[in-house]
Amino acid sequence: MTSTTPDLDAIEISGIRCYGYTGYFPEEQVLGQWFEVDLTIWMDLSVTGSDDQLENTLNYADVVERVTNLLETSRFKTIEKLNAVVIEAVLAFDPVQKVHSRLVKVSPPIPRFEGSIAIAMTRTKGGPA
């Protein structure tokens, strides 16, 4: 999940796991299924690295809460849309400059398929990565 962006530091949040209702088939939006999200969030961490003050960084508990709420309450047909909304929500935090999100549909309803499906997207404030 780790990647580099010049002059920016990164916070990685992995394993956000929630039960949600996004999917193409009607039963997916009624019965639901498990989703997982891993995030890499780029921003300048130099001030907090020097002064050790929470108000000068991103409170990742707030990020987890916002993403959890989106996963649990959103009802889209595609995980691409869900992942795009997750990224937009994380980019809305002031210090965040860039976000990479990997959203996994843990057990998609595909006959004879035991794997998972993942969508990875990276976006920056003001446009695509």
N, C-alpha and C positions, 0 to 999 in steps of 0.2 A: 504494500500500500504506500510505502514511502516514496516520495519523489522530491525533486528539488525545484525551487523557484528562486532566481537570483535575488539577493538582499531581503528575503523573507524567511521567517522561521515557520515551523509548523506544529500544530497540535493534532495528534491522532486520537480519535475516539473509535473504538471497535466494539462490536458485539451488541449494538442496540437491537434488541429482539422484542418484537411486539406481534400481537394478533390483530390482523386487519382485514379489510373487506374490499380490496382492490382486485379486479380480475375481469376478464372478458365474459366468462360464463355466469349466468344468473346465480347459480349456487355459490360461486365464489363471493358474490356480494351479499349473500344471505348467510351462508355457513362460515365464511371467512377462512383464513389460513395464516400461517406464520411467515413473517418477514424479518430480515436482518439487514442492518445498515452499518457500514464502516465509513468513517469520514476522515479526510485529511483537510485541515483548515490552515491556510497560510495567512500570516499576519506578522507584524513586527513585535517581537517579544523582548526587545532589548531593554525597555524601560522597566518592565516587571522583573527582568533578570537582574537589574541593578537595585531597585527599591523594594522588591518583595511585597508590593501592594496589589491586592486583588482587583481594586477598581481600575488598575492600569492594564488589565488583561481581559481575556474572554472567560467568563464564568462557564465552564463546560457543563456544569449541572443544568444551566439554563438551556444550552444547546440540546442536551439529552431530553429534557422535558419537552421542548418544542417539537423535536423530531418524533418522539414517542406519541405525542398528541396527534400529529399528522398521520402517522402510520395507523393508529387506532381508529381515527374518525373519518379519514378520506375514503371516498368511494369513486375510484376512477376505473376505466376499462383496461388501462395499460399501466404496467409498472414503469414505463418510460415517463409517463405524465407524473406519477407519484414521485419518482426520483427527481424530476425537474422541480417540483414543488418543494421537496426537501431542500434542494440546493438553494432555491430562492429564499427560503426561510432562514437558512444559515448565513447566506450573504447579507441578509438584512441586519445582522449584528454589526455595529459600527466598525470595530477594528478589523473585521474579516475582509481580506482582499481577494482570496481565491479559495474554492472548495472543490474537492474531489469526493464524490459519493459513489459507493458500490452498494446497490440495493439487491438483495437476494430474495427470491420467492423460494422458500425452503423446500416445499413439496408441491410442485405444480400438478394440477389435475390432468396429467398426460398418461394415457394407458401404456403400460409396460415400461415406464420410465421411472427410475429410482433416484435420479439426480436432482439438481436444483438449477434454476435459471437466474442469472445475474445481469444487471444493467449497470455499467460504469459511465459516469459523466463527470466532466471537469468544467467549471465555469469561473469566470472572474467578474468582479464588479464592473459593470458597464459593457458586458458582452461575453462571448465564448472564450475559452482558454486560449 
